[in-house]
Amino acid sequence: MTHAVNVFLPMRAGSERIPNKNTKSFSGIDGGLCLIKLKQLLKCKLINKIIVSTDDIKVMDICNGFVSDRIKVIRRPSTLASSETSTDELIKYVPEIMPNGHILWTHVTSPFIDANVYDRIIQTYFKNIGAHDSLMTVTKLKKFFWSNLGPINYDPSVEKWPRTQTIKPLWEVNSGAFLAKKNIYETHMDRIGSNPYMFELNQEISFDIDWPIDFLVAEAIFQARCLEKTQDPLMI
């Protein structure tokens, strides 16, 4: 491997909105989102190590069930494992536990970002590393957005209700993946640099599970995709 890309995969216990979100059965799969994501990442040709940051015993058990030296579990300090822990605090912690090289931060709650997508993300990142210092996945939104001051992405003085196809797009940071060198974390105190490449994912691929209804919708999509591909769901 020319470049060392290591995954930071956070999975704390104590999800309040969806209890046991990371490990509860998902579409009939024991080990749930945790197991699915680890299988996806292990299939990635361009990933070196997968560093799982967790305080969840069940997550640790699932990780230990893999016979792979690519997975390393690091117990997260209790001070960084509460619902009050901010993302900024976690970002400061990441370089303390990650090897040198490039860090791919991703989440188990994006079950449709599979090995092929991760490999494309990594390839795109290195292809554009001269013009950009990092990468984040985004979703294009072409809808009517307003603030308290009025329209944000269209001018009603030109056209009161333009066709959505012609509206200037906005980009939602979908948190599917962030990719940057370790020193970006140390110098910028962030998981992206000053000029990130925006890697577009469609709404299905970037679907993020945050609320109970999201979990149910994701299960339905997952099952439908399995039926379409007539394959083992763990191969998705």
Summary of the structure (lengths in Angstrom):
residues: 236
radius of gyration: 18.8
end to end distance: 24.3
largest distance: 62.4
contacts: 709
relative contact order: 0.18
helix: 33%
strand: 22%
